[in-house]
Amino acid sequence: MNGWLLTAGIVAAVTTVIHVIAGGRSVVRPLLGSEVAAEPRRTLHVVWHMVTADLLISSVALLALAFAAAPSTALVLFIAAQYLAYSVVFVTVALAADWPRPLLRLPQWMLLLPVGVLALLGSR
């Protein structure tokens, strides 16, 4: 068993649950009730569900890889790269906003970054 990948998988699974519950309340419901035109509103709704699927699939993959006799290094590195890239995007967008304490207003990177780092450590 690979403890790094197990921990990454658990954090990724928790992130998925938080995404579904908190994201549903604080992002999807307001989005669907907004005055944004129908096509971009539905496109963003689809993108939210695509992220949900990605988080879920990568969580399951990390957990399976943690118990694999010979985990695929390429797959682990791919998942690590995804989570690290997601973190960079959240930090970049947050810092570009004209908000006080922007990294706390868009805190998703705080869950995504550890998964990427843990997966990277587990790839060795």
C-alpha positions as a Markdown table, in Angstrom:
| # | Residue | x | y | z |
|---|---|---|---|---|
| 1 | Met | 0.0 | 0.0 | 0.0 |
| 2 | Asn | 1.2 | 3.5 | -0.9 |
| 3 | Gly | 0.4 | 5.8 | 2.1 |
| 4 | Trp | 0.9 | 9.0 | 0.0 |
| 5 | Leu | -1.6 | 7.9 | -2.6 |
| 6 | Leu | -4.1 | 6.7 | 0.1 |
| 7 | Thr | -3.9 | 10.1 | 1.8 |
| 8 | Ala | -4.2 | 11.9 | -1.6 |
| 9 | Gly | -7.3 | 9.7 | -2.4 |
| 10 | Ile | -8.9 | 10.4 | 0.9 |
| 11 | Val | -8.3 | 14.2 | 0.7 |
| 12 | Ala | -9.6 | 14.1 | -2.9 |
| 13 | Ala | -12.7 | 12.2 | -1.8 |
| 14 | Val | -13.4 | 14.7 | 0.9 |
| 15 | Thr | -12.8 | 17.5 | -1.6 |
| 16 | Thr | -15.4 | 15.9 | -3.9 |
| 17 | Val | -18.0 | 15.7 | -1.1 |
| 18 | Ile | -17.3 | 19.4 | -0.1 |
| 19 | His | -17.6 | 20.3 | -3.8 |
| 20 | Val | -21.0 | 18.6 | -4.2 |
| 21 | Ile | -22.5 | 19.9 | -0.9 |
| 22 | Ala | -21.0 | 23.4 | -0.5 |
| 23 | Gly | -20.6 | 24.1 | -4.2 |
| 24 | Gly | -24.2 | 23.1 | -4.8 |
| 25 | Arg | -25.4 | 25.6 | -2.2 |
| 26 | Ser | -23.0 | 28.5 | -2.8 |
| 27 | Val | -22.3 | 28.2 | -6.5 |
| 28 | Val | -24.8 | 26.2 | -8.5 |
| 29 | Arg | -28.0 | 27.4 | -6.9 |
| 30 | Pro | -27.1 | 31.1 | -7.2 |
| 31 | Leu | -25.9 | 30.5 | -10.7 |
| 32 | Leu | -29.1 | 28.8 | -11.8 |
| 33 | Gly | -31.2 | 31.5 | -10.2 |
| 34 | Ser | -29.2 | 34.3 | -11.8 |
| 35 | Glu | -30.0 | 36.6 | -14.6 |
| 36 | Val | -27.1 | 35.2 | -16.7 |
| 37 | Ala | -28.3 | 34.3 | -20.2 |
| 38 | Ala | -29.6 | 30.7 | -20.5 |
| 39 | Glu | -26.8 | 29.3 | -22.7 |
| 40 | Pro | -23.8 | 30.5 | -20.6 |
| 41 | Arg | -25.7 | 29.6 | -17.4 |
| 42 | Arg | -26.3 | 26.1 | -18.6 |
| 43 | Thr | -22.8 | 25.8 | -19.9 |
| 44 | Leu | -21.4 | 26.8 | -16.5 |
| 45 | His | -23.8 | 24.3 | -14.9 |
| 46 | Val | -22.4 | 21.5 | -17.1 |
| 47 | Val | -18.9 | 22.6 | -16.3 |
| 48 | Trp | -19.6 | 22.3 | -12.6 |
| 49 | His | -20.9 | 18.7 | -13.1 |
| 50 | Met | -17.8 | 18.0 | -15.3 |
| 51 | Val | -15.6 | 19.0 | -12.4 |
| 52 | Thr | -17.7 | 16.9 | -10.0 |
| 53 | Ala | -17.1 | 13.9 | -12.3 |
| 54 | Asp | -13.4 | 14.6 | -12.6 |
| 55 | Leu | -13.0 | 14.9 | -8.8 |
| 56 | Leu | -14.9 | 11.7 | -8.2 |
| 57 | Ile | -13.1 | 9.7 | -10.9 |
| 58 | Ser | -9.6 | 10.9 | -9.7 |
| 59 | Ser | -10.5 | 10.2 | -6.1 |
| 60 | Val | -11.4 | 6.6 | -7.0 |
| 61 | Ala | -8.3 | 6.3 | -9.2 |
| 62 | Leu | -6.0 | 7.5 | -6.4 |
| 63 | Leu | -7.6 | 5.1 | -3.9 |
| 64 | Ala | -7.3 | 2.2 | -6.3 |
| 65 | Leu | -3.7 | 3.2 | -7.1 |
| 66 | Ala | -2.8 | 3.3 | -3.4 |
| 67 | Phe | -3.6 | -0.4 | -3.2 |
| 68 | Ala | -2.2 | -1.5 | -6.6 |
| 69 | Ala | 0.9 | -3.8 | -6.5 |
| 70 | Ala | 2.5 | -1.6 | -9.2 |
| 71 | Pro | 0.6 | 1.7 | -9.5 |
| 72 | Ser | 0.9 | 3.5 | -12.9 |
| 73 | Thr | 3.4 | 6.3 | -12.4 |
| 74 | Ala | 2.1 | 8.0 | -15.5 |
| 75 | Leu | -1.5 | 8.0 | -14.2 |
| 76 | Val | -0.4 | 9.2 | -10.8 |
| 77 | Leu | 1.6 | 12.1 | -12.3 |
| 78 | Phe | -1.3 | 13.0 | -14.6 |
| 79 | Ile | -3.7 | 13.3 | -11.6 |
| 80 | Ala | -1.1 | 15.2 | -9.6 |
| 81 | Ala | -0.6 | 17.6 | -12.5 |
| 82 | Gln | -4.4 | 18.2 | -12.7 |
| 83 | Tyr | -4.7 | 19.0 | -9.1 |
| 84 | Leu | -1.6 | 21.2 | -9.1 |
| 85 | Ala | -2.9 | 23.0 | -12.2 |
| 86 | Tyr | -6.3 | 23.5 | -10.6 |
| 87 | Ser | -4.6 | 25.0 | -7.6 |
| 88 | Val | -2.6 | 27.4 | -9.8 |
| 89 | Val | -5.8 | 28.5 | -11.6 |
| 90 | Phe | -7.6 | 29.2 | -8.3 |
| 91 | Val | -4.7 | 31.1 | -6.8 |
| 92 | Thr | -4.2 | 33.2 | -10.0 |
| 93 | Val | -7.9 | 34.0 | -10.3 |
| 94 | Ala | -8.2 | 34.9 | -6.6 |
| 95 | Leu | -5.1 | 37.1 | -6.7 |
| 96 | Ala | -6.5 | 38.9 | -9.8 |
| 97 | Ala | -9.7 | 39.8 | -8.0 |
| 98 | Asp | -9.9 | 43.1 | -6.3 |
| 99 | Trp | -10.9 | 41.6 | -3.0 |
| 100 | Pro | -9.5 | 41.8 | 0.5 |
| 101 | Arg | -8.0 | 38.4 | 1.5 |
| 102 | Pro | -8.7 | 36.9 | -2.0 |
| 103 | Leu | -7.1 | 33.5 | -1.2 |
| 104 | Leu | -9.7 | 33.0 | 1.6 |
| 105 | Arg | -12.6 | 34.1 | -0.7 |
| 106 | Leu | -11.6 | 31.3 | -3.2 |
| 107 | Pro | -10.2 | 28.7 | -0.8 |
| 108 | Gln | -10.6 | 25.7 | -3.1 |
| 109 | Trp | -6.8 | 25.7 | -3.8 |
| 110 | Met | -6.3 | 24.7 | -0.1 |
| 111 | Leu | -7.9 | 21.3 | -0.8 |
| 112 | Leu | -6.6 | 20.9 | -4.3 |
| 113 | Leu | -2.9 | 21.6 | -3.6 |
| 114 | Pro | -2.4 | 18.9 | -1.0 |
| 115 | Val | -3.9 | 16.3 | -3.3 |
| 116 | Gly | -1.4 | 17.3 | -6.1 |
| 117 | Val | 1.6 | 17.3 | -3.7 |
| 118 | Leu | 0.6 | 14.0 | -2.0 |
| 119 | Ala | 0.1 | 12.3 | -5.4 |
| 120 | Leu | 3.4 | 13.7 | -6.6 |
| 121 | Leu | 5.1 | 12.3 | -3.5 |
| 122 | Gly | 3.3 | 9.0 | -4.0 |
| 123 | Ser | 4.6 | 8.7 | -7.6 |
| 124 | Arg | 8.1 | 7.9 | -6.4 |
